[in-house]
Amino acid sequence: MKIFSIVANKIFNTNQLQHPKENGQNIFMTKPIPFDTVSFTASKASGTPLKKLAEYGLPDMYTGKDMLSYGTLSRMLKNGIFDKPLNKLIPILENYKETLHETELGFFKILESVEKKQPHIKINDALKQLFPEHEKKLVRVQTEILYKIIMKARQMPDRYFNDVMALMKHTDERIEETKTTAHFSEKEFIYRLQQVAKQIKVKKRHTEITAINKLIKEAKQLFASQIEEKKKFGKGISAKKLKMEYQMQPEVFKRNTEYMQYLQDILSKSVLKSNKDIQNIFDVTNAKVRGKSVIEPFKRQEFIYDLKNIIKDLNDKKLAREIITIAHELPTSADSVSAFIVKHVGDSPEKIGYYLFKGSLASIEHIDPKVPQVKEDVLIVKKKKNKKVKKKTGNNVAGRNHINNYGLSSAYINTLRLNMPFDEWIRRNPQSYKSVQKFVDRLVELYLTGKFAKVGLDKSYIPNFIERVQSMSPKEKPITIKLSNLFE
């Protein structure tokens, strides 16, 4: 289905638009636009005891929902749970159904329906069957949003409007069924390897973790100077053409080819040589390095970035904000079941399972996201075998990456909050008043049953947590927490 042919026809048939023409032809686009999701970055090592405590079950401090522990997902992946047929997979996943957020839960319910009719197919085959229907649903939503962007862009001066339509044409080239040429991006190559690394690290297979870390480290070292060199070309659509010309220079082409062969050799000798996700990254990247045509999917985040870059100097700041706000309405796999299915069709069962539960993972939440890092005073003391160790001194001051500034929330909620001040988040999410109490009650239970001692978490964490959330809660309606007498 052609998204932009629909958009263009809708506009041109009503004679509402006169600008978008190039070489006498109306500009339009085809195929549904894929999307990206917000990534989640794990906390630093100082939160390890709290993350270990999550293995015993803790509710999200903001929603009260159950969370999935990192260890549980790791075991599911290690044991090949997601590679089972649906009639065996669904009963297992039922145990973790309550941890799923709205989009993932919607997808899970669809899987339940598929299982009733076809109990012996696997999750990846189910996605392939669901794809055509949900592709159409996604296209309908995207079409309306893109139509609104173009209509708003009409209000801009011709120079800006023409650039917006050039972006639309570029997008068309990236999402057409035919292959197109795309410049080699060192940063994108490394980023894609890092995304695979996240999945590998969850499984806790140390040989694989070592292998992917080595691959990423080597890639960063090889391409560091070239990444710096490319910065002079700037960003945006016009810069991409210059970067393409740069990479095809004989000396640059030779260097990139040799670097990729070197990294391919490292991969072929590692335990990851059969990893299909990594090999796919190499296949696509090698094609780009050689200037060959590839299918380059549209990226929602990049589309919005390029759109911002085009209108950043627009005098009408209100119009600019309105256009970007509309662009942010484009669905992602985090808020649309159809987008989730379209994004992950063709993925392995393991990868689909990882992303199904990724947002449910218990993650370290910075209560105050803007507290600067505090360096604690330390004394160097000698212990057995003359080993030097650091010993904390002075007051237990809470910095940004300090246990006293930590709570636990699901990765989805953690990403959703970002750097929003704690009091503002509580105002917008009043259910948090009860959820924080529920979180504290469970902390007390775990302390009383000896779980704090097992993970190396001090009893003082509980009153420190209470003091912090109460002091940072809305002044007009502060959080009040009751602490069990058994704990005192």
HUTA-V710149 format. One record per residue. N is the residue number from 1. RES is the residue in one letter. PSI is psi in degrees with one decimal (none if undefined). Layout:
BEGIN
N/RES/PSI, N/RES/PSI
END
This chain:
BEGIN
1/M/139.6, 2/K/107.8, 3/I/-54.4, 4/F/-17.1, 5/S/-36.4, 6/I/-46.5, 7/V/-47.2, 8/A/-45.4, 9/N/-39.4, 10/K/-36.0, 11/I/-51.9, 12/F/-33.5, 13/N/-21.3, 14/T/5.9, 15/N/34.3, 16/Q/-12.8, 17/L/133.0, 18/Q/-20.2, 19/H/-50.7, 20/P/80.4, 21/K/146.9, 22/E/125.1, 23/N/34.5, 24/G/0.3, 25/Q/142.0, 26/N/140.7, 27/I/128.4, 28/F/169.6, 29/M/162.7, 30/T/161.0, 31/K/154.7, 32/P/151.0, 33/I/120.4, 34/P/-174.4, 35/F/176.1, 36/D/166.1, 37/T/158.9, 38/V/132.3, 39/S/159.0, 40/F/131.0, 41/T/129.4, 42/A/160.7, 43/S/172.9, 44/K/172.6, 45/A/-21.5, 46/S/-15.6, 47/G/6.8, 48/T/-47.0, 49/P/-38.8, 50/L/-38.4, 51/K/-36.4, 52/K/-36.4, 53/L/-30.4, 54/A/-19.6, 55/E/-21.8, 56/Y/1.2, 57/G/112.2, 58/L/142.3, 59/P/155.0, 60/D/128.7, 61/M/-15.7, 62/Y/-32.0, 63/T/-20.8, 64/G/-2.7, 65/K/150.9, 66/D/150.0, 67/M/153.1, 68/L/134.6, 69/S/153.9, 70/Y/-41.2, 71/G/-37.2, 72/T/-46.8, 73/L/-36.6, 74/S/-44.9, 75/R/-38.1, 76/M/-42.3, 77/L/-42.5, 78/K/-37.5, 79/N/3.0, 80/G/30.6, 81/I/-42.9, 82/F/-8.5, 83/D/-1.2, 84/K/154.9, 85/P/158.5, 86/L/-35.1, 87/N/-17.9, 88/K/-29.7, 89/L/-46.8, 90/I/-47.4, 91/P/-33.1, 92/I/-45.0, 93/L/-22.2, 94/E/-31.9, 95/N/-19.8, 96/Y/11.1, 97/K/-37.5, 98/E/-12.9, 99/T/-15.5, 100/L/143.7, 101/H/176.6, 102/E/-49.7, 103/T/-48.5, 104/E/-36.4, 105/L/-38.6, 106/G/-41.2, 107/F/-40.6, 108/F/-40.3, 109/K/-35.8, 110/I/-41.2, 111/L/-39.3, 112/E/-39.4, 113/S/-41.1, 114/V/-40.3, 115/E/-33.8, 116/K/-31.8, 117/K/-35.3, 118/Q/76.9, 119/P/-19.7, 120/H/1.9, 121/I/161.2, 122/K/167.4, 123/I/-36.9, 124/N/-33.7, 125/D/-33.0, 126/A/-40.9, 127/L/-39.1, 128/K/-36.8, 129/Q/-34.7, 130/L/-21.5, 131/F/-52.8, 132/P/-45.3, 133/E/-44.7, 134/H/-23.1, 135/E/-44.3, 136/K/-41.8, 137/K/-42.9, 138/L/-41.1, 139/V/-41.7, 140/R/-43.8, 141/V/-46.3, 142/Q/-39.6, 143/T/-45.9, 144/E/-39.7, 145/I/-45.4, 146/L/-35.6, 147/Y/-42.6, 148/K/-36.7, 149/I/-47.0, 150/I/-42.1, 151/M/-38.6, 152/K/-38.4, 153/A/-22.1, 154/R/-27.1, 155/Q/-7.9, 156/M/159.4, 157/P/155.5, 158/D/-38.4, 159/R/-45.6, 160/Y/-41.6, 161/F/-42.9, 162/N/-36.7, 163/D/-38.6, 164/V/-42.9, 165/M/-29.4, 166/A/-38.2, 167/L/-39.9, 168/M/-40.4, 169/K/-42.5, 170/H/-41.2, 171/T/-39.4, 172/D/-43.4, 173/E/-31.0, 174/R/-26.3, 175/I/6.1, 176/E/156.6, 177/E/-32.6, 178/T/150.5, 179/K/150.3, 180/T/160.1, 181/T/145.3, 182/A/141.4, 183/H/153.9, 184/F/122.2, 185/S/112.2, 186/E/-40.9, 187/K/-39.0, 188/E/-40.5, 189/F/-48.0, 190/I/-40.6, 191/Y/-43.9, 192/R/-36.7, 193/L/-39.1, 194/Q/-34.3, 195/Q/-40.0, 196/V/-36.5, 197/A/-36.4, 198/K/-41.9, 199/Q/-40.4, 200/I/-40.3, 201/K/-29.6, 202/V/-34.9, 203/K/-15.6, 204/K/36.1, 205/R/103.4, 206/H/-34.7, 207/T/-37.8, 208/E/-39.1, 209/I/-44.3, 210/T/-41.3, 211/A/-46.1, 212/I/-35.8, 213/N/-40.0, 214/K/-42.3, 215/L/-44.4, 216/I/-42.4, 217/K/-45.4, 218/E/-41.2, 219/A/-42.0, 220/K/-42.8, 221/Q/-41.0, 222/L/-42.3, 223/F/2.9, 224/A/-50.3, 225/S/-34.1, 226/Q/-35.7, 227/I/-41.9, 228/E/-40.8, 229/E/-38.6, 230/K/-17.1, 231/K/-26.4, 232/K/-17.9, 233/F/-10.5, 234/G/-160.0, 235/K/162.8, 236/G/-176.4, 237/I/-46.2, 238/S/-34.0, 239/A/-30.6, 240/K/-37.3, 241/K/-42.1, 242/L/-38.7, 243/K/-36.0, 244/M/-42.8, 245/E/-39.3, 246/Y/-47.2, 247/Q/-19.6, 248/M/-0.5, 249/Q/138.2, 250/P/-46.3, 251/E/-36.2, 252/V/-42.6, 253/F/-46.2, 254/K/-43.8, 255/R/-47.4, 256/N/-40.0, 257/T/-42.8, 258/E/-41.0, 259/Y/-45.3, 260/M/-35.4, 261/Q/-39.7, 262/Y/-45.4, 263/L/-36.0, 264/Q/-39.0, 265/D/-40.1, 266/I/-44.3, 267/L/-43.8, 268/S/-21.4, 269/K/2.6, 270/S/173.0, 271/V/-8.7, 272/L/9.5, 273/K/-22.7, 274/S/4.2, 275/N/114.3, 276/K/-35.6, 277/D/-43.8, 278/I/-41.4, 279/Q/-35.6, 280/N/-40.2, 281/I/-44.5, 282/F/-41.7, 283/D/-47.1, 284/V/-43.0, 285/T/-42.7, 286/N/-37.1, 287/A/-41.6, 288/K/-42.3, 289/V/-37.9, 290/R/1.5, 291/G/17.5, 292/K/158.0, 293/S/138.5, 294/V/163.4, 295/I/108.2, 296/E/104.4, 297/P/148.8, 298/F/139.1, 299/K/120.3, 300/R/-46.9, 301/Q/-41.4, 302/E/-38.1, 303/F/-46.7, 304/I/-39.8, 305/Y/-46.7, 306/D/-37.7, 307/L/-43.0, 308/K/-41.0, 309/N/-35.0, 310/I/-42.8, 311/I/12.0, 312/K/-28.3, 313/D/7.8, 314/L/129.5, 315/N/-35.6, 316/D/85.8, 317/K/-32.0, 318/K/-44.3, 319/L/-41.4, 320/A/-45.2, 321/R/-39.8, 322/E/-41.0, 323/I/-45.0, 324/I/-36.7, 325/T/-41.7, 326/I/-42.9, 327/A/-34.5, 328/H/-10.1, 329/E/-13.6, 330/L/129.4, 331/P/149.7, 332/T/168.1, 333/S/-10.1, 334/A/-19.6, 335/D/7.2, 336/S/123.2, 337/V/-42.6, 338/S/-41.1, 339/A/-38.0, 340/F/-46.0, 341/I/-45.1, 342/V/-39.3, 343/K/-40.5, 344/H/2.4, 345/V/134.1, 346/G/-11.2, 347/D/161.3, 348/S/156.6, 349/P/-38.1, 350/E/-43.9, 351/K/-39.2, 352/I/-43.9, 353/G/-39.4, 354/Y/-47.2, 355/Y/-22.3, 356/L/-37.4, 357/F/0.2, 358/K/-44.8, 359/G/-14.8, 360/S/-9.4, 361/L/136.1, 362/A/128.2, 363/S/154.1, 364/I/125.9, 365/E/123.8, 366/H/112.2, 367/I/-48.1, 368/D/105.7, 369/P/-9.1, 370/K/8.3, 371/V/127.2, 372/P/152.4, 373/Q/130.6, 374/V/123.0, 375/K/120.0, 376/E/145.5, 377/D/141.6, 378/V/153.6, 379/L/138.5, 380/I/117.7, 381/V/152.9, 382/K/138.3, 383/K/-164.0, 384/K/148.5, 385/K/26.4, 386/N/23.6, 387/K/135.6, 388/K/133.3, 389/V/157.4, 390/K/135.9, 391/K/129.5, 392/K/141.5, 393/T/166.8, 394/G/-166.0, 395/N/156.1, 396/N/80.0, 397/V/133.0, 398/A/115.7, 399/G/-176.9, 400/R/-45.1, 401/N/59.3, 402/H/146.6, 403/I/-32.0, 404/N/-6.3, 405/N/14.5, 406/Y/142.0, 407/G/-164.4, 408/L/129.8, 409/S/166.3, 410/S/155.1, 411/A/-35.2, 412/Y/-49.9, 413/I/-38.2, 414/N/-45.0, 415/T/-37.7, 416/L/-40.2, 417/R/-38.5, 418/L/-121.7, 419/N/21.4, 420/M/132.3, 421/P/144.9, 422/F/-45.5, 423/D/-36.6, 424/E/-38.7, 425/W/-42.3, 426/I/-40.2, 427/R/-40.7, 428/R/-17.7, 429/N/72.0, 430/P/-18.0, 431/Q/-15.8, 432/S/-25.4, 433/Y/-46.6, 434/K/-34.9, 435/S/-38.3, 436/V/-40.3, 437/Q/-41.6, 438/K/-39.9, 439/F/-44.7, 440/V/-41.7, 441/D/-41.3, 442/R/-35.9, 443/L/-43.9, 444/V/-44.6, 445/E/-44.3, 446/L/-33.9, 447/Y/-46.6, 448/L/-24.8, 449/T/12.4, 450/G/9.4, 451/K/-29.5, 452/F/-44.8, 453/A/-36.6, 454/K/-35.4, 455/V/-4.0, 456/G/31.7, 457/L/127.7, 458/D/148.1, 459/K/-30.6, 460/S/-15.4, 461/Y/-38.3, 462/I/-55.3, 463/P/-32.1, 464/N/-39.8, 465/F/-45.7, 466/I/-46.4, 467/E/-39.6, 468/R/-47.6, 469/V/-32.1, 470/Q/-41.9, 471/S/-25.6, 472/M/-2.5, 473/S/167.2, 474/P/131.2, 475/K/-33.0, 476/E/-22.1, 477/K/79.0, 478/P/153.2, 479/I/133.1, 480/T/130.4, 481/I/130.4, 482/K/133.3, 483/L/130.8, 484/S/137.1, 485/N/-26.8, 486/L/-24.8, 487/F/-29.5, 488/E/none
END
